[in-house]
Amino acid sequence: DLADGYWKRTSELVFFYLTETLDSSLHFVTIKQIFTECYSQLLTEIDHDFDPESAADIMCHSHQSSPLFWDVQPFLQLVGRQFPICLSSDTDEEMLGPLRDIYPFDSIFTSEALQAYKIQKSNVFFQTILDHYQISPEQVIHIGDSGSDVFGAKRIGIHACWLNRVDKKWPHEIQPDFEIKSLSEVSSILGLN
């Protein structure tokens, strides 16, 4: 329970940083730097002397070594036969690690490479993807598990699909176009068998 509470607070701090600080920043800040700042605040709040930079390193390492959910490969194989699939992630390059190799993605877009985050009001992240494919926003469905995924996609006119694996209640005013519990549900949204 304590770990869940700390993770929830860290997520709140990251979301606040992404939504309140980035648009006013004059230079790009990596997600590792963001996590370091957020862990610094969390560790101060809980009066713990663990090094915030070490905590951010652990977070980055755990991201790249995360196991795949059961539905990832079947989703990629089925949908990939009909549509190009790109990987878009609010991460630093190092955080992807072997995740880059789980599928021959059409393209991979990271915040570090684009020097932008999905949630930023400038829409650079998603506009770069639209420009790359030379398509209009309504031709795209973006699947993600965070508010940043939904807000950024919706702001530019992309269909937003919230992957809600743990049956949370959506806490924001802006609503996703679709809500799914597993990637296996995407095939019906796309009209695939």
Phi, psi and omega in degrees: 000320180296315178298318178298319178296318178294320179294320178299315180295318177300316179299319177299317180295317179297314180299317178300314181300314182295323184271332186254337188253322189298317184294338179266353181283141181273345180224159181289140177240127181291161179295328177296320177294321178297313178298321178300315178298315183292319177294326177301315180292314180300313182296328174292316180300322184263006177056054179240141185263015178296145182289121182299326179292322176295320177298318178295321177299316179298316179300314180297318179294317181293330178297314184285343180252016179295135176287153178284145171288158185301334188266356186293304183297314177301321177299309182299318181294315182290306184291325181296340176288335185251331187225149171290140179240126173247154175260123177235128187214136173282067182224168167275158181305315183297336183287340180285319178047229183289351178298335177300332190259008182285344183198149176282075182303144178300317176206160176232127180239122176241156178300320181297316181294322182273347184058038181202157177246156183303323188277348184297139184295340179292341180062018182302318184303301184287328178296324177298319179294314179299317179295321180300315182272351182053054180227166177270158185303323184290354177270002186240143168240128180251124181254127179204167185248015182226167175299323179301320179298316183285311184299312182297316180296311182297322182302325184262357176099010177277143175292126183255126178243117181271119176272104185249078185292335187249018174056048175280164172269132180293121188265007188243158180290316178288125186260145173290157176287326180224151172230128181229156177261340177210160179294342178296340180281345183292327183301323179288325176298322181273357179078028178258154177275000000 
